[in-house]
Amino acid sequence: MPYRAAAIALLLSISLTYAADIQPIARKLPPPGVKIDATDRQKIEAELTKVQARIAKLEGNPALADVLPDVKVYEKAVRYALLHDEFYEAKKAAAPAPTTGTKPQAAPKPAAPKPATPAKSTAPRGVALCLDLLKTANARLDELNKGTHAWTKATGTLVRGYISDIDGSAQPYGLDIGKDVDFSKPVPLYIWLHGRGDTDTDLYFIAGRQSKRGEVKHENAIVLHPLGRQCVGYKNAGEIDVLDAIASVKKRYKIDENRVVLAGFSMGGAGAWHLGVHYADQFCVVQPGAGFIDVQRYQNLDPAKTPLAEKLLWGQYDVPDYLRNFRNTHLISYSGENDKQRQSANIMAEELKKDGQELTQFIGPKVEHKYLPLPEMLAKIDGYVKQGRNPHPAEVHLQTKTLRYNKQFWVEILGMEEHWKEARVDAKRVNPAELAVSTTNVTRIALSDFLLLGNAGESASSLVVIDGKRIQVTPKDLSSGTLQLVKLGGGWALPVLESPTSPYRKSPGLQGPIDDAFMSPFLFVAPTGKAASPVVAAWTAFEMQHQQDRWRALMRGDLRIKKDTDVTADDIAKYNLVLWGDAKSNKLIADLAGKLPVSYGDEKLTFAGKSYDVANTVPALIYPNPKNPAKYVVLNSGLTFREAHDGTNSQQNPKLGDWAIIDITTPPDAGDPGNVVANGFFDEAWKVK
């Protein structure tokens, strides 16, 4: 017993020392603002509380489900400004009146007294913006209480919002609805992605978008300005925000699906490059302005000095890795003549040329990093808009490195031989009854919108020639108009011949890496038990809180979080579960014992045949949830890029693969969650390579 007491005392001492060594991680985005006067804060808080109470009374009313987010985005913008001190740009005090010189002046005639002019406020501009936004929120609430919502039929500039499935947060977007728009007819949609603005939080974004027109203006179209979760390069949840905002606009207004334009400049240009190449089939034209297109060349990095997993993960957003997809749309680039970021367009021109494509470039004369709406460029874009997108092209090209981006038009990749290596499908209708397909690094495909049989007749068969293999297809081989083919033993066949050898396989939306869990609905699960060691307990408490604070500030949303004892079957069905702690502290981790690729013992944890000290090591990983294999389970990780990577959007990429082993005797900091001693990927059957 004395030995046990001594051991407990030693562990407690280690825990206290370790906890003291964990230093707070300074927030990079958005940067800290100024603290406002107590009087101003109290005034804003009082008005915010009133708005929150009014919103609460309308919650749950199904008739308002689509319009209440248009109010909630205002509430969140003000709440976050107060919570994070997101107040910038203090106004200057009034300058003293100029003197009139030394020459004596005649005495002025008596005049009626005038009310004193109040001194100009020295408060940050955001104080007035908060009150203005709350005033708008109240005006919209007044309308909702009367059963109206006039702003939904308004033209001009306005702000609307939607509720994100990812975290349940209200996300704003700006609209510029042309004065000639006929709401009864489908109209073109132009999407403009804004540039980097470290201080352009919800508050300032909303204030700008409800009063100012942007770089793109059309009187007979709708222009959408997504927030993109502010400053994450339209990646991760910022990427999904753009897609969700588009979906929200299409739900609320009549949009011509074949006349959608994606454009942006600077950070928005980078977003247009990568969103345009990943989702090329959704746009009739893509027009990036400046912006980076890859990590290595933009940052001048030495690949030899980059961890292998991180280097492979550049393949998630590096545009050249997907350039064949641009064959499915029209691509136009813009650069300032003297802009250093013109290099990106030049690189893409060279890469596209290798693939037999030609990049149409427009150059802003004698300007550096500035967007000029060149008339000839706008005319070119409008010409493609008038022409429209062909939703049923006879030829489709798909290039990817991950099943996250697995689809172009009627071609889908459902399985790969190996992730983070180039996978390709090139498909062409040779005639109404024959399809030619070639593949690389692909094991399973789906051909949807299958028009061959429709043209040939319900009882007729069609021919698919895939990598030289001839497959006759009849109506009974189709499911809802979709044909699936799998590669077995080096040859292609119908899936009825397939014999699964693993309970899991990587598939679209279930392919990793760890960061992929945060691009769809997820739930943080906090431990309630006692961890294997005080060091693990201290690390878990710190890192959970850090990830919660980081998500709110950086991704502009509040995390869902529950105790392990409160998680329900409905939660397991709906969310990716992010489990924190170890098998002793977290009930759900214990429940999954023997079903995850990591096992916990009293003194050791084992992964991939290696053992680690359970008191000083935590595994971070993503894996199909054994309780619901359609969703992920994640251990001990949030976003894997951290504050040290926020200085440039090009570095806001995944840093850990599908799994990592973290020695937490090194405390977490702005760059890493600890000492990452191992970091890698599972294979296509979710087994350790």
C-alpha positions as CSV (number, residue, x, y, z in Angstrom):
1,M,0.0,0.0,0.0
2,P,2.8,2.5,0.8
3,Y,4.2,1.9,-2.7
4,R,0.7,2.4,-4.3
5,A,0.2,5.7,-2.4
6,A,3.7,6.8,-3.5
7,A,2.9,6.0,-7.1
8,I,-0.4,7.9,-6.9
9,A,1.4,10.9,-5.4
10,L,4.0,10.7,-8.2
11,L,1.4,10.6,-10.9
12,L,-0.5,13.5,-9.3
13,S,2.7,15.5,-9.2
14,I,3.4,14.6,-12.9
15,S,-0.1,15.7,-13.9
16,L,0.1,19.0,-12.1
17,T,3.5,19.7,-13.7
18,Y,2.3,18.6,-17.1
19,A,-0.9,20.7,-16.9
20,A,1.2,23.7,-15.9
21,D,3.4,23.1,-18.9
22,I,0.5,23.4,-21.4
23,Q,0.6,27.0,-22.4
24,P,-2.5,28.7,-23.9
25,I,-2.3,28.7,-27.7
26,A,-2.7,32.2,-29.1
27,R,-5.6,32.6,-31.6
28,K,-4.5,33.6,-35.1
29,L,-7.9,33.9,-36.8
30,P,-9.6,36.1,-36.3
31,P,-7.0,38.2,-34.5
32,P,-7.9,39.6,-31.1
33,G,-9.7,42.9,-31.4
34,V,-10.0,45.7,-28.9
35,K,-12.0,45.5,-25.7
36,I,-15.0,47.8,-25.8
37,D,-16.2,50.1,-23.0
38,A,-18.3,48.4,-20.3
39,T,-21.2,50.7,-21.1
40,D,-21.1,49.8,-24.8
41,R,-20.9,46.1,-23.9
42,Q,-23.8,46.3,-21.6
43,K,-26.0,48.1,-24.1
44,I,-25.2,45.5,-26.8
45,E,-25.7,42.6,-24.4
46,A,-29.1,44.0,-23.3
47,E,-30.3,44.3,-27.0
48,L,-28.9,40.9,-27.8
49,T,-30.7,39.2,-24.9
50,K,-34.0,40.7,-26.2
51,V,-33.4,39.3,-29.7
52,Q,-32.4,35.9,-28.3
53,A,-35.6,35.8,-26.3
54,R,-37.7,36.7,-29.3
55,I,-36.0,34.0,-31.5
56,A,-36.6,31.4,-28.7
57,K,-40.3,32.0,-28.9
58,L,-40.3,31.2,-32.6
59,E,-38.1,28.1,-32.4
60,G,-39.8,24.9,-33.5
61,N,-42.4,26.6,-35.7
62,P,-42.2,24.5,-38.9
63,A,-43.7,27.4,-40.9
64,L,-40.6,29.5,-40.0
65,A,-37.9,26.9,-40.4
66,D,-36.7,28.3,-43.7
67,V,-36.8,32.0,-42.7
68,L,-35.7,32.0,-39.0
69,P,-32.0,31.4,-40.0
70,D,-32.2,34.8,-41.7
71,V,-32.5,36.3,-38.2
72,K,-30.2,33.8,-36.4
73,V,-27.2,34.9,-38.5
74,Y,-27.5,38.4,-37.0
75,E,-27.7,37.1,-33.5
76,K,-24.7,34.9,-34.0
77,A,-22.7,37.7,-35.5
78,V,-23.2,39.9,-32.5
79,R,-22.8,37.1,-30.0
80,Y,-19.4,36.1,-31.4
81,A,-18.2,39.7,-31.6
82,L,-18.8,40.0,-27.8
83,L,-17.4,36.6,-27.1
84,H,-14.1,37.0,-29.0
85,D,-13.7,40.8,-28.8
86,E,-14.1,41.0,-32.5
87,F,-14.1,44.8,-32.6
88,Y,-11.8,46.6,-35.0
89,E,-11.2,49.9,-36.6
90,A,-11.8,52.5,-33.8
91,K,-12.9,55.9,-35.1
92,K,-10.8,58.9,-34.4
93,A,-12.0,61.7,-32.1
94,A,-13.2,64.9,-33.7
95,A,-10.3,67.3,-34.6
96,P,-10.3,70.7,-32.9
97,A,-11.8,73.6,-34.9
98,P,-9.2,75.5,-36.9
99,T,-8.0,78.8,-35.6
100,T,-8.9,82.0,-37.6
101,G,-5.5,83.8,-37.1
102,T,-4.6,86.8,-34.9
103,K,-6.3,89.6,-36.7
104,P,-9.1,91.1,-34.4
105,Q,-12.6,90.3,-35.6
106,A,-15.8,92.2,-35.1
107,A,-17.9,91.0,-32.3
108,P,-20.6,88.6,-33.7
109,K,-24.2,89.4,-33.4
110,P,-26.1,87.4,-30.8
111,A,-27.6,84.2,-32.2
112,A,-30.2,81.8,-30.9
113,P,-28.5,79.0,-29.0
114,K,-27.9,75.7,-30.9
115,P,-27.9,72.3,-29.4
116,A,-24.4,71.0,-28.7
117,T,-23.0,68.7,-31.3
118,P,-22.1,65.4,-29.7
119,A,-18.5,64.4,-29.9
120,K,-17.7,61.7,-32.4
121,S,-17.5,58.3,-30.9
122,T,-14.1,56.8,-30.2
123,A,-15.6,53.3,-29.9
124,P,-14.7,50.7,-32.5
125,R,-16.9,50.7,-35.6
126,G,-18.2,47.3,-34.6
127,V,-20.1,48.7,-31.6
128,A,-22.4,50.6,-34.0
129,L,-22.5,47.6,-36.3
130,C,-23.7,45.4,-33.5
131,L,-26.6,47.7,-32.7
132,D,-27.5,48.1,-36.4
133,L,-27.5,44.4,-36.9
134,L,-29.7,43.8,-33.9
135,K,-32.1,46.5,-35.2
136,T,-32.4,44.6,-38.5
137,A,-32.9,41.3,-36.6
138,N,-35.7,43.0,-34.6
139,A,-37.3,44.3,-37.8
140,R,-37.3,40.9,-39.3
141,L,-38.7,39.4,-36.1
142,D,-41.5,42.0,-36.2
143,E,-42.4,40.8,-39.7
144,L,-42.3,37.1,-38.7
145,N,-44.6,37.8,-35.8
146,K,-47.1,39.3,-38.3
147,G,-46.8,36.3,-40.6
148,T,-44.7,38.2,-43.3
149,H,-41.1,38.2,-44.5
150,A,-40.8,40.9,-47.2
151,W,-37.1,40.5,-47.5
152,T,-37.5,37.1,-49.2
153,K,-39.0,38.9,-52.2
154,A,-36.6,41.8,-52.2
155,T,-34.2,42.8,-54.9
156,G,-30.8,44.5,-54.4
157,T,-28.4,43.6,-51.6
158,L,-29.4,41.6,-48.6
159,V,-28.2,38.9,-46.3
160,R,-29.8,35.6,-45.7
161,G,-28.7,32.4,-43.8
162,Y,-29.1,28.7,-43.4
163,I,-28.5,26.1,-40.7
164,S,-25.4,24.0,-41.3
165,D,-25.8,20.2,-40.9
166,I,-22.2,20.0,-39.9
167,D,-22.5,21.8,-36.6
168,G,-26.0,23.2,-36.4
169,S,-24.8,26.8,-36.7
170,A,-26.4,29.6,-38.6
171,Q,-24.2,30.6,-41.5
172,P,-24.8,33.9,-43.4
173,Y,-24.5,34.6,-47.1
174,G,-24.9,37.8,-49.1
175,L,-27.2,38.2,-52.2
176,D,-27.2,40.8,-54.9
177,I,-30.5,40.3,-56.8
178,G,-30.6,42.3,-60.0
179,K,-33.5,44.8,-60.4
180,D,-34.6,43.0,-63.6
181,V,-34.9,39.5,-62.0
182,D,-38.2,37.8,-62.7
183,F,-38.8,35.6,-59.7
184,S,-41.2,33.4,-61.7
185,K,-38.5,32.3,-64.1
186,P,-35.2,30.5,-63.7
187,V,-32.3,32.9,-63.7
188,P,-28.5,32.6,-63.8
189,L,-26.5,32.4,-60.6
190,Y,-23.1,34.0,-60.2
191,I,-21.0,32.9,-57.2
192,W,-18.3,35.3,-56.0
193,L,-15.8,34.1,-53.5
194,H,-14.3,36.9,-51.4
195,G,-10.6,37.4,-50.7
196,R,-8.8,36.9,-47.4
197,G,-10.0,39.2,-44.6
198,D,-8.6,38.3,-41.2
199,T,-11.0,40.7,-39.4
200,D,-14.0,40.2,-41.8
201,T,-15.9,38.2,-39.2
202,D,-19.7,37.6,-39.5
203,L,-20.3,41.1,-38.1
204,Y,-18.3,42.9,-40.8
205,F,-19.3,40.5,-43.6
206,I,-23.0,41.0,-42.9
207,A,-22.6,44.8,-42.6
208,G,-20.9,44.9,-46.0
209,R,-23.0,42.5,-47.9
210,Q,-26.3,44.1,-46.9
211,S,-25.2,47.5,-48.2
212,K,-22.6,47.1,-50.9
213,R,-22.6,45.5,-54.3
214,G,-19.6,43.4,-55.1
215,E,-17.2,43.0,-58.0
216,V,-19.8,41.0,-60.0
217,K,-23.0,42.8,-60.9
218,H,-25.9,41.6,-63.0
219,E,-29.3,43.1,-63.3
220,N,-31.0,39.9,-64.7
221,A,-29.3,37.4,-62.4
222,I,-28.6,36.6,-58.8
223,V,-25.1,37.0,-57.3
224,L,-24.2,34.9,-54.3
225,H,-21.5,35.9,-51.8
226,P,-20.8,32.9,-49.4
227,L,-19.0,33.6,-46.2
228,G,-17.1,30.3,-46.6
229,R,-16.6,30.2,-42.8
230,Q,-14.6,33.4,-43.2
231,C,-10.9,32.7,-43.7
232,V,-10.1,29.0,-44.3
233,G,-9.5,29.2,-48.1
234,Y,-12.9,27.6,-48.8
235,K,-11.6,24.3,-47.5
236,N,-13.0,21.9,-45.0
237,A,-16.3,23.3,-43.6
238,G,-15.6,26.4,-45.7
239,E,-15.9,24.3,-48.8
240,I,-19.2,22.7,-47.6
241,D,-20.4,26.2,-46.8
242,V,-20.2,27.3,-50.4
243,L,-22.1,24.1,-51.5
244,D,-24.7,24.6,-48.8
245,A,-25.2,28.3,-49.7
246,I,-25.7,27.4,-53.3
247,A,-28.2,24.7,-52.3
248,S,-30.0,27.2,-50.1
249,V,-30.3,29.8,-52.9
250,K,-31.6,27.1,-55.3
251,K,-34.2,26.1,-52.8
252,R,-35.4,29.7,-52.2
253,Y,-35.2,31.1,-55.8
254,K,-35.6,29.7,-59.3
255,I,-32.1,29.1,-60.5
256,D,-31.1,27.9,-64.0
257,E,-29.1,24.8,-63.1
258,N,-27.2,25.1,-66.4
259,R,-26.2,28.7,-65.9
260,V,-24.2,28.8,-62.7
261,V,-20.8,30.6,-62.6
262,L,-18.1,30.3,-60.0
263,A,-15.6,33.2,-59.7
264,G,-13.4,34.8,-57.1
265,F,-10.2,36.7,-56.5
266,S,-7.1,36.2,-54.2
267,M,-8.2,33.8,-51.5
268,G,-11.5,33.6,-53.5
269,G,-9.4,32.9,-56.6
270,A,-7.8,29.9,-54.8
271,G,-11.3,28.8,-53.8
272,A,-12.5,29.1,-57.3
273,W,-9.5,27.0,-58.6
274,H,-10.1,24.1,-56.2
275,L,-13.9,24.1,-56.0
276,G,-14.0,24.6,-59.7
277,V,-11.8,21.6,-60.4
278,H,-13.4,19.4,-57.8
279,Y,-17.0,20.2,-58.8
280,A,-16.4,21.2,-62.5
281,D,-19.7,19.5,-63.6
282,Q,-21.8,21.9,-61.6
283,F,-20.6,25.1,-63.3
284,C,-21.0,26.4,-66.9
285,V,-17.8,28.4,-66.4
286,V,-15.1,28.8,-63.7
287,Q,-13.2,32.1,-63.4
288,P,-10.5,32.2,-60.8
289,G,-8.6,35.4,-60.2
290,A,-5.0,35.0,-58.8
291,G,-4.9,32.6,-55.8
292,F,-2.6,29.7,-55.2
293,I,-3.1,26.3,-56.9
294,D,-0.8,24.1,-54.9
295,V,1.2,24.1,-51.7
296,Q,4.7,23.2,-52.6
297,R,5.4,25.8,-55.3
298,Y,3.3,28.5,-53.6
299,Q,5.2,28.1,-50.3
300,N,8.5,27.0,-52.0
301,L,8.7,24.0,-49.8
302,D,11.2,21.2,-49.9
303,P,9.2,17.9,-50.1
304,A,12.1,16.1,-48.5
305,K,11.6,18.1,-45.3
306,T,7.8,17.4,-45.2
307,P,6.4,14.4,-43.4
308,L,5.2,11.8,-45.9
309,A,1.5,11.8,-44.8
310,E,1.3,15.6,-44.9
311,K,2.9,15.6,-48.4
312,L,0.4,13.0,-49.7
313,L,-2.4,15.1,-48.3
314,W,-1.4,18.0,-50.4
315,G,-3.3,15.9,-53.0
316,Q,-6.6,16.9,-51.4
317,Y,-6.5,20.5,-52.6
318,D,-3.7,20.8,-55.1
319,V,-5.4,21.8,-58.4
320,P,-3.0,20.2,-60.9
321,D,-3.9,16.8,-59.4
322,Y,-7.4,17.2,-60.8
323,L,-6.9,19.2,-63.9
324,R,-8.6,16.8,-66.4
325,N,-11.9,17.7,-64.7
326,F,-11.7,21.1,-66.3
327,R,-12.5,19.3,-69.6
328,N,-16.1,19.2,-68.2
329,T,-16.5,23.0,-68.0
330,H,-15.2,26.3,-69.4
331,L,-12.2,27.8,-67.6
332,I,-11.1,31.4,-67.7
333,S,-8.4,32.9,-65.5
334,Y,-7.6,36.5,-64.5
335,S,-4.4,37.9,-63.2
336,G,-3.0,41.4,-62.6
337,E,-0.1,42.1,-65.0
338,N,2.3,42.7,-62.1
339,D,0.8,40.4,-59.6
340,K,3.1,37.8,-58.1
341,Q,0.2,35.4,-57.9
342,R,0.0,35.5,-61.7
343,Q,2.4,32.6,-61.4
344,S,-0.5,30.3,-60.5
345,A,-2.2,30.9,-63.8
346,N,1.0,30.4,-65.6
347,I,1.6,27.1,-63.9
348,M,-1.9,25.9,-64.7
349,A,-1.5,27.0,-68.3
350,E,1.6,24.7,-68.5
351,E,0.0,21.8,-66.7
352,L,-3.2,22.1,-68.8
353,K,-1.2,22.2,-72.0
354,K,0.4,18.8,-71.1
355,D,-3.1,17.4,-71.0
356,G,-4.1,18.9,-74.3
357,Q,-6.1,21.8,-72.8
358,E,-5.6,25.5,-73.3
359,L,-6.2,28.1,-70.6
360,T,-7.9,31.3,-71.6
361,Q,-6.2,34.1,-69.6
362,F,-7.1,37.7,-69.1
363,I,-4.6,40.2,-67.7
364,G,-5.3,43.4,-65.8
365,P,-2.9,45.9,-67.4
366,K,-0.4,47.6,-65.1
367,V,-2.0,46.4,-61.9
368,E,-0.6,44.2,-59.1
369,H,-2.9,42.3,-56.8
370,K,-6.2,43.8,-57.9
371,Y,-9.3,42.6,-59.7
372,L,-10.4,44.5,-62.8
373,P,-13.7,43.5,-64.4
374,L,-12.3,43.6,-67.9
375,P,-15.2,44.1,-70.5
376,E,-13.9,41.5,-72.8
377,M,-13.5,39.0,-70.0
378,L,-17.1,39.6,-68.8
379,A,-18.4,39.2,-72.3
380,K,-16.6,35.9,-72.6
381,I,-18.2,34.7,-69.3
382,D,-21.6,35.9,-70.3
383,G,-21.2,34.1,-73.7
384,Y,-20.7,30.8,-71.8
385,V,-23.7,31.6,-69.6
386,K,-25.9,32.2,-72.6
387,Q,-24.6,28.9,-74.1
388,G,-25.3,27.1,-70.8
389,R,-24.0,23.8,-69.5
390,N,-24.8,20.5,-71.1
391,P,-26.2,18.4,-68.3
392,H,-25.8,15.2,-70.3
393,P,-22.5,15.3,-72.1
394,A,-21.5,12.4,-74.3
395,E,-17.9,12.5,-72.9
396,V,-16.9,12.8,-69.3
397,H,-13.5,13.0,-67.6
398,L,-12.8,12.3,-63.9
399,Q,-9.5,12.7,-62.1
400,T,-9.0,12.5,-58.4
401,K,-6.8,11.3,-55.5
402,T,-9.6,10.7,-53.0
403,L,-13.2,9.5,-53.0
404,R,-14.1,12.8,-51.3
405,Y,-14.1,14.1,-54.9
406,N,-15.5,11.1,-56.8
407,K,-18.0,12.3,-59.3
408,Q,-18.3,14.3,-62.6
409,F,-21.7,14.2,-64.3
410,W,-22.8,10.6,-64.8
411,V,-19.5,9.0,-63.9
412,E,-18.6,8.1,-60.3
413,I,-15.7,6.3,-58.7
414,L,-16.9,4.1,-55.8
415,G,-13.6,2.4,-55.0
416,M,-9.9,2.9,-55.6
417,E,-6.9,0.6,-55.6
418,E,-5.0,3.1,-53.4
419,H,-5.8,6.6,-52.1
420,W,-3.6,9.6,-52.7
421,K,-2.4,8.2,-56.0
422,E,-4.0,9.4,-59.3
423,A,-7.3,7.8,-60.2
424,R,-8.9,8.4,-63.6
425,V,-12.0,7.5,-65.5
426,D,-12.6,8.7,-69.1
427,A,-15.9,7.7,-70.5
428,K,-17.5,8.3,-73.9
429,R,-20.8,7.3,-75.6
430,V,-19.6,5.8,-78.9
431,N,-23.2,5.5,-80.1
432,P,-26.6,5.1,-78.4
433,A,-25.9,1.5,-77.5
434,E,-22.2,1.5,-76.7
435,L,-20.1,3.1,-74.1
436,A,-16.2,3.2,-74.0
437,V,-14.6,3.6,-70.6
438,S,-10.9,3.6,-69.5
439,T,-9.7,3.6,-65.9
440,T,-6.6,4.0,-63.8
441,N,-6.3,3.1,-60.1
442,V,-10.1,2.3,-59.9
443,T,-11.8,-0.8,-58.5
444,R,-15.5,0.2,-58.7
445,I,-17.5,2.6,-60.7
446,A,-21.1,3.7,-61.2
447,L,-22.5,5.1,-64.4
448,S,-25.7,7.0,-63.6
449,D,-28.1,8.8,-65.9
450,F,-27.7,5.7,-68.0
451,L,-29.2,6.8,-71.3
452,L,-28.0,3.9,-73.4
453,L,-30.9,1.6,-72.6
454,G,-33.4,4.4,-72.9
455,N,-32.2,5.0,-76.5
456,A,-31.9,1.3,-77.3
457,G,-35.3,0.2,-75.9
458,E,-36.3,-1.4,-72.6
459,S,-35.6,-5.0,-73.8
460,A,-32.4,-4.3,-75.7
461,S,-28.9,-4.8,-74.4
462,S,-26.1,-2.4,-74.5
463,L,-22.4,-2.7,-74.6
464,V,-19.8,-1.3,-72.2
465,V,-16.2,-1.7,-73.2
466,I,-14.1,-0.9,-70.1
467,D,-10.4,-1.2,-70.2
468,G,-10.8,-3.5,-73.2
469,K,-13.3,-5.8,-71.4
470,R,-16.7,-6.2,-73.2
471,I,-19.7,-6.3,-70.9
472,Q,-23.2,-6.8,-72.2
473,V,-25.7,-4.8,-70.1
474,T,-29.5,-5.5,-69.9
475,P,-32.2,-3.6,-68.0
476,K,-32.0,-6.1,-65.1
477,D,-28.4,-5.1,-64.5
478,L,-29.5,-1.5,-63.6
479,S,-30.7,-0.1,-60.4
480,S,-32.6,3.2,-60.7
481,G,-30.9,3.9,-64.0
482,T,-27.4,3.3,-62.5
483,L,-24.9,0.6,-63.6
484,Q,-22.2,-0.5,-61.2
485,L,-19.1,-2.4,-62.3
486,V,-16.4,-3.8,-60.1
487,K,-12.8,-4.9,-60.8
488,L,-12.2,-8.5,-59.8
489,G,-9.0,-10.4,-60.3
490,G,-7.7,-7.7,-62.7
491,G,-10.9,-7.7,-64.8
492,W,-14.2,-5.9,-64.8
493,A,-17.6,-7.6,-64.0
494,L,-21.0,-6.9,-62.6
495,P,-21.1,-6.7,-58.8
496,V,-23.2,-9.8,-58.4
497,L,-20.0,-11.8,-58.8
498,E,-18.3,-9.9,-56.0
499,S,-17.2,-11.8,-52.8
500,P,-16.4,-9.3,-50.0
501,T,-13.3,-10.1,-48.0
502,S,-13.6,-7.3,-45.5
503,P,-16.5,-5.9,-43.5
504,Y,-15.3,-2.4,-44.4
505,R,-14.0,-0.7,-47.5
506,K,-13.2,2.9,-48.3
507,S,-16.1,4.5,-50.1
508,P,-17.3,8.1,-51.0
509,G,-17.8,10.0,-47.7
510,L,-16.1,7.2,-45.8
511,Q,-12.5,7.4,-46.9
512,G,-10.6,9.6,-44.4
513,P,-8.4,11.4,-43.5
514,I,-9.2,12.5,-39.9
515,D,-10.2,16.0,-41.1
516,D,-12.9,14.5,-43.3
517,A,-15.1,13.8,-40.3
518,F,-15.6,17.5,-39.9
519,M,-17.1,18.0,-43.3
520,S,-20.3,16.3,-42.3
521,P,-22.4,16.3,-39.1
522,F,-20.3,15.4,-36.1
523,L,-20.6,15.2,-32.3
524,F,-17.9,15.6,-29.7
525,V,-18.1,13.0,-26.9
526,A,-16.5,14.0,-23.6
527,P,-15.3,11.3,-21.1
528,T,-16.8,11.1,-17.6
529,G,-14.5,8.4,-16.2
530,K,-11.0,8.4,-14.8
531,A,-8.3,8.2,-17.4
532,A,-5.3,5.7,-17.4
533,S,-3.1,8.5,-16.1
534,P,-3.4,12.1,-14.9
535,V,-1.3,13.1,-18.0
536,V,-3.9,11.7,-20.3
537,A,-6.6,13.4,-18.4
538,A,-4.9,16.8,-18.5
539,W,-4.1,16.5,-22.2
540,T,-7.7,15.4,-23.0
541,A,-9.2,18.3,-21.1
542,F,-6.9,20.9,-22.7
543,E,-7.2,19.6,-26.2
544,M,-10.9,19.2,-26.2
545,Q,-11.4,22.8,-25.0
546,H,-8.8,24.0,-27.5
547,Q,-10.6,22.3,-30.4
548,Q,-13.9,23.6,-29.2
549,D,-12.6,27.2,-29.0
550,R,-10.8,26.9,-32.3
551,W,-13.8,25.6,-34.2
552,R,-16.0,28.5,-32.9
553,A,-13.5,31.2,-33.7
554,L,-12.1,29.8,-37.0
555,M,-15.1,27.8,-38.4
556,R,-17.7,30.2,-37.0
557,G,-19.9,27.6,-35.4
558,D,-20.6,26.0,-32.0
559,L,-19.7,22.4,-31.6
560,R,-22.2,19.8,-30.6
561,I,-20.9,18.1,-27.4
562,K,-22.2,15.5,-25.1
563,K,-21.0,13.3,-22.2
564,D,-20.3,9.7,-23.1
565,T,-23.1,8.7,-20.8
566,D,-25.6,10.8,-22.7
567,V,-25.0,9.6,-26.2
568,T,-28.2,8.1,-27.7
569,A,-28.9,5.6,-30.6
570,D,-30.2,8.6,-32.5
571,D,-26.8,10.3,-32.1
572,I,-25.0,7.2,-33.4
573,A,-27.3,7.2,-36.4
574,K,-26.9,10.9,-37.2
575,Y,-23.3,11.9,-36.4
576,N,-19.6,11.1,-36.8
577,L,-18.7,10.5,-33.1
578,V,-15.5,12.2,-32.0
579,L,-14.5,10.3,-28.8
580,W,-12.0,11.9,-26.4
581,G,-10.0,10.1,-23.7
582,D,-9.2,6.4,-23.4
583,A,-10.9,3.1,-22.7
584,K,-11.0,3.8,-19.0
585,S,-12.3,7.3,-19.2
586,N,-14.7,7.2,-22.2
587,K,-17.5,4.7,-22.0
588,L,-17.9,4.6,-25.8
589,I,-14.3,3.8,-26.4
590,A,-14.6,0.9,-23.9
591,D,-17.7,-0.3,-25.7
592,L,-15.8,-0.5,-29.0
593,A,-13.0,-2.7,-27.5
594,G,-11.9,-5.3,-30.0
595,K,-13.7,-3.5,-32.9
596,L,-11.1,-0.7,-33.5
597,P,-7.6,-1.1,-34.8
598,V,-6.2,0.1,-31.4
599,S,-6.4,-1.9,-28.2
600,Y,-5.9,-0.6,-24.6
601,G,-4.3,-2.6,-21.8
602,D,-3.5,-1.6,-18.2
603,E,0.0,-0.4,-19.1
604,K,0.2,-0.5,-22.9
605,L,-1.9,0.5,-25.9
606,T,-1.2,-1.5,-29.1
607,F,-1.5,-0.3,-32.6
608,A,-0.2,-1.9,-35.8
609,G,1.7,-4.5,-33.8
610,K,3.6,-1.9,-31.7
611,S,3.0,-1.1,-28.1
612,Y,3.1,2.3,-26.4
613,D,2.9,3.5,-22.8
614,V,-0.8,4.0,-22.2
615,A,-0.1,6.6,-19.5
616,N,1.8,9.0,-21.9
617,T,0.4,8.2,-25.4
618,V,-2.9,8.8,-27.2
619,P,-4.0,7.5,-30.6
620,A,-5.7,9.8,-33.0
621,L,-7.5,8.1,-35.8
622,I,-10.6,7.9,-38.0
623,Y,-12.4,4.6,-38.7
624,P,-15.9,3.4,-39.7
625,N,-18.0,3.4,-36.6
626,P,-18.7,-0.3,-35.7
627,K,-22.0,0.7,-34.3
628,N,-22.9,2.5,-37.6
629,P,-20.5,1.8,-40.4
630,A,-22.1,4.5,-42.5
631,K,-20.5,7.1,-40.1
632,Y,-17.1,7.7,-38.7
633,V,-15.7,7.3,-35.3
634,V,-12.7,9.5,-34.4
635,L,-10.4,9.2,-31.5
636,N,-8.8,12.2,-29.8
637,S,-8.6,14.7,-32.7
638,G,-10.3,17.8,-34.1
639,L,-9.0,19.7,-37.1
640,T,-5.4,18.6,-37.6
641,F,-4.1,21.9,-39.0
642,R,-3.5,24.4,-36.2
643,E,-2.8,28.0,-35.4
644,A,0.7,27.9,-36.8
645,H,-0.9,27.1,-40.2
646,D,-3.3,29.9,-40.2
647,G,-0.8,32.5,-41.5
648,T,-1.5,31.4,-45.1
649,N,-4.6,29.6,-46.4
650,S,-2.4,27.4,-48.5
651,Q,-1.3,25.6,-45.3
652,Q,-4.8,25.0,-43.9
653,N,-4.7,21.4,-45.1
654,P,-4.9,18.1,-43.2
655,K,-1.6,17.4,-41.3
656,L,-2.4,13.9,-40.0
657,G,-3.6,11.0,-42.2
658,D,-6.1,8.3,-41.1
659,W,-4.2,7.7,-37.9
660,A,-1.4,9.0,-35.7
661,I,0.3,8.1,-32.5
662,I,1.0,11.1,-30.2
663,D,3.5,11.2,-27.4
664,I,1.8,13.7,-25.0
665,T,4.8,14.1,-22.7
666,T,5.4,16.9,-25.2
667,P,2.6,19.3,-24.6
668,P,0.3,20.5,-27.4
669,D,1.2,23.8,-29.1
670,A,0.3,25.9,-32.2
671,G,1.8,23.3,-34.5
672,D,1.1,19.9,-33.1
673,P,-1.1,18.1,-30.5
674,G,2.1,16.7,-29.0
675,N,5.0,14.7,-30.4
676,V,3.6,12.9,-33.5
677,V,5.7,9.7,-33.4
678,A,3.8,7.9,-36.2
679,N,1.4,9.1,-38.8
680,G,-0.1,7.2,-41.7
681,F,-3.1,5.7,-43.6
682,F,-5.3,2.7,-43.6
683,D,-5.6,0.7,-46.8
684,E,-8.8,0.5,-48.9
685,A,-10.2,-2.2,-46.5
686,W,-9.5,0.1,-43.5
687,K,-6.6,-2.1,-42.4
688,V,-3.2,-0.8,-41.3
689,K,-0.8,-0.7,-44.2
